[in-house]
């Protein structure tokens, strides 16, 4: 069973430094009880918490199951500091599963863009998630 999914979106890399006041990292955690926790950080010579919120989503267990299905079969974790990135951590009965990729990589849930899918269901403004046209930049 998956207890929670955490998505970490990082817009700071060797190829991109965020502008002053621009969110450099977002951490979004969805728990199977429907609680959602969000933290956004700006980079001011170190990561500084710029905003945080807690909200609820309906049918979180189904949402988490759909996310888990989207990541099945992905290759092992590989780090790339040259590009903006995302990480997904799934807290399961067996331990943690970790996935990562570059912002803007095509991540889909069914035939829909994964970022768009999640933005429609999670009431947090300016989510970066896996990138795409609606990133905060």
Secondary structure, 3 states (H helix, E strand, C coil): CEEEEEEEEECCECCECCCCCCEEEEEEEEECCCEEEEEEEEECCCEEEEEEEEEECCCHHHHHHHHHHHHCCCCCCCCCCCCCEEEEEEEECCEEEEEEEECCCCCEECCEEHHHHHHHHCCCCCCCCCCCCCCCC
